[in-house]
């Protein structure tokens, strides 16, 4: 028997991966199955629709993350709650904001974060092995980070010479962020650097485009808010079989150690 | 009926995530289930032992990646082959080397990469939300990358001000790489910067340690080759409930937009 007011709930922040049910982990599926309440924004809720029949579903629009976090924490005082978040919830997802709100309000609710396939590696897997080793994960959204900071980060990231995985490459409010970003990157990369645009990886409407940095700079209209843009590093190259472009390879450096 | 010599195989490069079967995606499980041959290094094969009963298993020691890749490509001419690789296979995993070998040998074998939970976000999920947004993935292993390049990357990565997820923080050959790396990072970070060492995330022997940069610099002996080290960014802070340390938060910047 539980005494009144005792906390018996759990808030699971559940990473739903790219959005295809084949790409959620069993741990994530189990947390959703056990939840009494499922909370998330409309897009992610719709993607996992078959998993949540019979549950109390709280949809919330994009842009209301703080309210959503508070609601989840309130419900989780006494209930099992799954807050679903696309990709990995710890990367541009709901984990950060939920924990921030929990901290500010002194919440003692039990919170767990269930990891998932993050959008960068989901996109990468569609086009060979463009990341392979060291890489930088960077968002061009200036909704929460001032553009000056994003530009500074881009400059250093490009100077590293490693591949970049760019999230939120195009935002409605500032459609030219990507062009500005590509200009910064071009200070450190050749025109022929391989670049990929992967749209809706593992979701309906998936598209995979391989091109050079120069080609993307000439026309960025192919990129939308559902795209991940991968910019090759100094050693990245297009992977071809005959004339057929199959993807991008960033070598790890085995060629420096082995003859093969 | 298939004509002799026709390629009928498939090489699936399968990400096995942190190593716990609860953390492999259904797509990964299916690829392993369908494979006639399963290839991987001993550690990853042992972690997925229950999944591969009755299959032809080819174990291969760590350090023989090129031979393993060639063998997988040869078998995949006519068979379904699953090459298993820990974390996400596209990040310090087997995807890069397999595709490099395929390219060099002009192989036309069908290859797919199945993404998984990468070690950085698996570790992050154990300690709150330390990455949250932009971050850098970086390895301290100088087996395939010269130390001068690693040091240069570290310097720029630290200058970005974002969190760092450090793979291979300690190698047998060069036990002092981590100390050298922390000295570079310290040029850009306060002593009080929160740092986490997560060992064996989601595997037997899991350990989670939260400390300051200064404390880790004073004694790095806690870090081993199964650890991921997360160095907080300029805005990262320790997440406490009362005196209880629960993890690390890197805020996204909602506090600049909302009052809560």
Interface residues (C-beta under 8 A of the other chain):
Chain A: X15 X17 X18 X20 X21 X22 X23 X24 X25 X26 X27 X30 X65 X66 X70 X88 X89 X90 X91 X92 X95 X96 X97 X98 X99 X100 X101 X102 X103 X104 X106 X107 X108 X111 X113 X114 X115 X116 X117 X118 X121 X122 X124 X125 X126 X128 X129 X130 X131 X132 X133 X134 X135 X136 X137 X138 X139 X143 X144 X145 X149 X152 X153 X156 X157 X159 X160 X161 X162 X239 X240 X241 X246 X247 X249 X250 X251 X252 X253 X254 X255 X256 X257 X258 X260
Chain B: X15 X17 X18 X20 X21 X22 X23 X24 X25 X26 X27 X30 X65 X66 X70 X88 X89 X90 X91 X92 X95 X96 X97 X98 X99 X100 X101 X102 X103 X104 X106 X107 X108 X111 X113 X114 X115 X116 X117 X118 X121 X122 X124 X125 X126 X128 X129 X130 X131 X132 X133 X134 X135 X136 X137 X138 X139 X143 X144 X145 X149 X152 X153 X156 X157 X159 X160 X161 X162 X239 X240 X241 X246 X247 X249 X250 X251 X252 X253 X254 X255 X256 X257 X258 X260
